[in-house]
Amino acid sequence: MGLEWLKKDTEVKDHSLWGSQHWGTEPPCTMYEKRPILDASGKPVAGLFAAWIILNNPAQYNSYTTEMVKGVIAGFQNASLDRSVVAVVFTAVGERAFCTGGNTKEYAEYYSGKPNEYGEYMDLFNGMVDAILMCKKPTVCRVNGMRIAGGQEIGMACDVTFAADTAIFGQAGPRHGSSPDGGSTDFLPSFFSIEDAIWNCVSCELWSAYKMKRLGLISRVVPVIKKEGAFVRNPAVITDRYVDDGDIVYGEFTTGEEGKKAREFLKTAGIDFALLDQAVGETLWRFTNLFPGCLIKALDSLRAKKKFFWDQQKNYNRHWLAVNMMTEAYLGFNAFNSKKATGEDVIDFVKYRQLIARGLPVDEAFMAAVLPQPRGRDGE
């Protein structure tokens, strides 16, 4: 019979539930692309692809809208079922951000004060994390910039993370009216010491890619800044391994005059993702040269540890986050959304606590007292 059977088309069934209607090209949207797998010499491999799921909302730091969440779910579900797809790359448009979480404008203007609506939205969010954890292909988070709040959580759901060394990581919930219960409270204790997990979750402090690599959250950090034709490390982060007064400072941000100069440099620095894409491509080729059945069995066994804690709490968290849209989330998201008018992106926390201490009801007068007020025409 020889190899003649290879030339015949085989009729296969389509098991996908989600179609291309959830993807787009114009922001805000989620894009879905199939890019050829490249071999070790950089040549495309016939018939084999990586699925690239790309958040496209750079004007709002690639925060995901409701429709974008649907696009991510559709992307991972389709990639999972596509026989020609070897692996998935989850990334975003631009140089500034992978994702900063949910779209605060949408949260403030539609979901705040509507617990049922936000509960239904959280069903979609939970479905997005589930789609990543259940994908039957290895998943790579390619971090091209900020990975914060919900962006951090959907990134952690991926199997491995490769980050630009300009990327920063962290949570924002307790400062802006939410709790990092979209994965961070579930996943971080598996990566960090319990105290680092607690501090990262509640402090809203931003950490560098190098610090995240040192602490074990991500797989690789790659320079992306080009200066005079050569790649240089991010000068805003200490990348020499030394100890200062007993504390390891590798991966901490530079401070003082040095830090100020570094931040000014970064505003105009040339960014080139060639090394990041090379690292991603090498990993995709490594995945290609593994038995797919053995690979996904190993990944699902490893993911089960993440999934166990995620599944324990996701529905309870969904209900609490929905109810919270009536109080602290209402305040936090509206304060952030009105920053252009007020000059502030958070409420008056001291006054909030003082009013709570007096046992006052959280009514319209209470909220007005703690929300930032519009500036006068003179800017005051």
C-alpha positions in Angstrom: 0.0 0.0 0.0 3.0 2.3 0.6 2.3 5.9 1.6 -0.5 6.6 -0.9 -3.0 6.8 2.0 -1.2 9.9 3.3 -2.5 11.8 0.2 -6.1 11.1 0.9 -8.2 13.6 2.8 -9.8 12.3 6.0 -13.2 13.4 7.1 -13.0 14.6 10.7 -15.7 15.9 13.1 -15.7 19.4 14.4 -16.0 19.3 18.2 -15.8 23.0 18.8 -18.6 24.9 20.7 -17.2 28.4 20.0 -16.8 30.0 16.7 -14.8 32.8 15.2 -17.5 35.3 15.9 -15.8 36.0 19.3 -12.5 37.1 17.7 -11.7 40.3 15.9 -9.0 42.6 14.7 -10.0 46.0 15.9 -9.6 46.9 19.6 -11.0 46.1 22.0 -11.0 42.5 21.0 -9.3 39.1 21.3 -7.4 38.0 18.2 -6.7 34.4 17.3 -4.0 33.4 14.9 -2.3 30.2 13.8 1.4 30.6 13.2 3.6 27.9 11.8 5.9 26.0 14.1 9.5 26.8 13.3 12.2 24.1 13.4 15.6 24.5 15.0 16.9 26.2 11.8 13.9 28.7 11.8 12.1 27.0 8.9 8.3 26.5 9.0 7.1 23.0 9.6 4.4 21.9 7.2 1.0 21.4 8.8 1.9 22.2 12.4 1.0 25.4 14.2 1.0 27.4 17.4 -2.3 29.1 18.3 -1.7 32.7 19.4 -4.4 34.2 21.5 -3.8 37.9 21.7 -5.5 40.5 23.9 -6.0 43.6 21.8 -6.9 46.7 23.9 -3.6 48.6 24.2 -5.3 51.9 24.9 -6.6 50.4 28.2 -3.5 48.3 28.9 -5.1 45.2 27.4 -7.7 45.0 30.1 -10.3 42.5 29.0 -13.9 43.5 28.3 -16.8 41.0 28.5 -16.5 40.2 24.8 -12.8 39.8 25.1 -13.3 37.2 27.8 -15.5 35.2 25.4 -12.8 35.5 22.8 -10.2 34.0 25.2 -12.5 31.1 26.0 -13.2 30.5 22.4 -9.4 30.7 21.6 -8.3 28.1 24.2 -11.2 25.8 23.4 -10.5 25.9 19.6 -6.8 25.5 20.1 -7.4 22.5 22.4 -9.4 20.7 19.7 -7.4 21.7 16.7 -5.4 18.7 15.6 -2.7 20.8 13.9 -2.0 23.0 16.9 1.0 21.9 19.0 0.8 24.6 21.8 -0.8 27.9 22.7 0.9 31.3 23.2 -1.2 33.7 25.3 0.0 37.3 24.8 -1.1 40.9 24.0 -0.6 43.8 21.6 2.0 46.5 22.2 4.9 47.1 24.6 3.2 48.3 27.7 1.0 45.6 29.0 0.1 41.9 28.8 -3.1 42.6 30.8 -4.1 44.7 33.7 -7.2 42.7 34.5 -10.9 43.5 33.9 -11.9 46.6 32.1 -12.4 49.2 34.9 -14.5 51.5 32.7 -16.9 48.6 32.0 -16.9 47.6 35.6 -17.7 51.2 36.8 -20.2 52.1 34.1 -22.1 48.9 33.7 -21.4 46.3 36.5 -21.1 48.4 39.6 -24.3 48.3 41.6 -25.5 45.2 39.6 -24.6 42.1 41.6 -26.5 39.7 39.4 -24.9 41.1 36.2 -21.5 40.9 37.7 -22.1 37.4 38.9 -22.9 36.3 35.4 -19.8 38.1 34.2 -17.8 36.1 36.8 -19.2 32.9 35.4 -17.5 33.9 32.1 -14.3 34.8 33.9 -14.2 31.5 35.7 -14.8 29.9 32.3 -11.8 31.7 31.0 -9.5 30.3 33.7 -11.1 26.9 33.3 -10.4 27.0 29.5 -6.7 27.7 30.1 -6.4 25.0 32.8 -8.3 22.4 30.7 -6.6 23.2 27.3 -5.3 19.9 25.9 -2.2 21.7 24.6 0.7 23.2 26.5 0.2 26.9 27.2 2.8 29.7 27.2 2.2 33.1 28.7 4.3 35.6 26.7 4.4 38.7 28.9 5.2 41.8 26.9 4.6 44.3 29.7 2.4 44.7 32.9 0.8 41.6 34.2 -1.4 42.9 37.0 -4.6 42.0 38.8 -6.8 39.7 36.7 -4.0 39.7 34.1 -1.7 38.1 36.7 -4.3 35.5 37.4 -5.0 34.4 33.9 -1.3 34.4 33.3 -0.7 32.1 36.2 -3.2 29.7 34.9 -0.8 29.0 32.0 1.8 26.3 32.2 4.9 28.4 31.7 5.7 32.2 31.5 8.3 33.9 29.5 8.5 37.6 30.3 10.2 40.7 28.9 12.4 42.2 31.6 10.4 45.4 31.4 7.3 43.5 32.7 5.9 44.1 36.2 3.6 41.8 38.2 1.2 42.3 41.0 -2.3 42.6 42.3 -4.6 45.7 42.6 -7.8 44.4 44.2 -7.6 45.6 47.9 -6.6 49.1 46.7 -9.3 49.3 44.0 -12.3 47.6 45.6 -11.8 43.8 45.0 -10.1 40.7 46.2 -7.6 38.8 44.1 -9.9 35.7 44.1 -9.7 35.1 40.3 -6.7 32.8 40.9 -4.1 34.6 43.0 -5.4 33.5 46.4 -5.5 29.9 44.9 -2.2 29.8 43.0 0.3 32.0 44.7 0.7 29.8 47.9 1.9 27.0 45.5 4.6 29.3 44.1 5.7 31.4 47.0 6.2 31.1 50.7 2.9 31.8 52.5 4.1 35.2 53.6 5.3 36.2 50.1 1.9 35.0 48.8 0.1 37.1 51.4 2.1 40.2 50.8 1.9 39.9 47.0 -1.9 39.5 47.2 -2.8 42.2 49.7 -0.1 44.9 49.4 -0.8 45.9 45.8 3.0 46.3 45.5 4.4 45.7 42.0 7.3 43.3 41.6 9.8 43.0 38.7 10.1 40.1 36.3 13.5 39.3 37.8 12.1 39.1 41.3 9.3 36.9 40.1 11.9 34.6 38.4 13.9 34.6 41.7 10.9 33.6 43.7 9.9 30.9 41.2 6.7 32.3 39.7 7.9 32.5 36.1 10.2 30.4 33.9 12.3 32.9 32.1 13.1 36.6 31.8 14.5 38.0 28.6 16.0 41.5 27.8 14.0 43.5 25.3 15.6 46.9 25.4 17.8 47.8 22.5 20.5 50.4 22.9 23.0 51.2 20.1 22.1 48.0 18.4 22.6 45.7 21.4 20.2 44.3 24.0 20.7 45.7 27.5 19.0 44.7 30.8 16.3 46.9 32.3 18.2 49.6 34.3 15.2 50.1 36.5 15.8 46.7 38.2 18.9 45.5 40.2 20.2 42.5 38.3 23.5 42.0 40.1 23.2 39.3 42.7 24.4 40.8 46.0 23.3 41.1 49.5 22.7 44.4 51.3 22.4 44.3 55.1 21.3 40.7 55.0 18.6 41.2 52.3 18.9 39.9 48.8 18.1 42.8 46.5 18.3 41.0 43.2 15.2 41.9 41.2 14.3 44.9 43.3 13.7 48.3 41.6 16.4 50.8 41.6 15.7 53.9 43.8 16.9 57.5 44.2 18.6 59.3 41.4 19.6 56.0 39.7 16.0 54.9 39.7 14.8 58.3 38.4 17.3 58.2 35.5 16.2 54.6 34.7 12.6 55.5 34.5 13.3 58.5 32.3 15.3 56.2 30.0 12.5 53.7 29.8 10.1 56.3 28.5 12.0 56.5 25.2 13.9 53.2 25.1 13.7 51.1 22.0 11.9 47.8 22.6 12.6 44.7 20.5 10.9 41.4 21.3 13.2 39.3 19.1 14.9 37.4 22.0 11.5 36.9 23.7 10.0 35.4 20.6 13.1 33.3 20.0 12.7 31.9 23.5 9.1 31.2 22.9 9.8 29.6 19.5 12.5 27.3 21.0 10.0 26.1 23.6 7.3 25.5 21.0 9.9 23.4 19.0 10.7 21.4 22.2 7.0 20.7 22.7 6.7 19.6 19.1 9.3 16.9 19.7 7.5 15.2 22.5 4.7 12.6 22.3 1.5 14.7 22.5 -0.4 12.1 24.6 2.4 11.8 27.1 2.8 15.5 27.2 -0.8 16.4 28.0 -1.0 13.6 30.5 2.0 15.0 32.4 0.6 18.6 32.1 -2.9 17.7 33.3 -1.4 15.8 36.3 0.7 18.9 37.2 -2.2 21.3 36.6 -4.4 19.2 38.9 -2.6 20.8 41.9 -3.5 24.3 40.7 -7.0 23.2 39.7 -7.7 21.6 43.0 -7.5 24.9 44.9 -9.1 26.8 42.1 -12.1 24.5 42.0 -12.5 24.6 45.8 -13.3 28.3 45.8 -14.2 29.6 42.4 -18.0 29.5 42.8 -18.0 30.9 46.4 -15.7 33.7 45.2 -18.0 34.4 42.3 -20.9 35.0 44.7 -18.9 37.2 47.1 -17.4 39.3 44.2 -21.0 39.8 42.8 -22.3 41.1 46.2 -19.2 43.2 46.6 -20.3 45.2 43.6 -22.8 47.0 45.9 -20.2 48.4 48.2 -16.4 48.4 48.1 -16.1 47.4 44.4 -18.7 50.1 43.6 -16.5 52.7 45.3 -13.2 51.4 44.0 -14.0 51.0 40.4 -15.9 54.4 40.2 -13.0 56.1 41.9 -10.5 54.7 39.4 -12.8 55.4 36.4 -13.2 59.1 37.4 -9.5 59.8 37.8 -9.4 62.3 34.8 -12.0 64.4 36.5 -10.7 64.1 40.1 -7.0 63.6 39.8 -7.3 60.6 42.3 -7.8 56.9 41.5 -8.7 55.7 45.0 -11.2 56.7 47.7 -10.4 58.4 51.0 -9.5 55.2 53.0 -9.1 57.0 56.3 -12.5 58.6 56.1 -14.0 55.3 54.9 -12.7 53.6 58.0 -13.8 56.4 60.3 -17.3 56.2 59.0 -17.4 52.4 59.3 -16.1 52.8 62.9 -19.1 55.0 63.6 -21.5 52.2 62.4 -22.9 54.4 59.6 -24.8 52.7 56.7 -23.1 52.6 53.4 -25.7 54.7 51.5 -25.4 57.4 48.9 -24.3 60.0 51.4 -21.6 57.7 52.8 -20.3 57.0 49.3 -20.3 60.6 48.3 -18.2 61.4 51.4 -15.4 59.1 50.5 -15.3 59.2 46.7 -12.8 61.7 45.2 -14.5 64.9 44.0 -14.1 66.6 40.7 -11.4 69.3 40.6 -12.4 72.9 40.1 -11.5 74.8 37.0 -8.3 76.0 38.6 -7.3 72.3 39.0 -7.8 72.3 42.8 
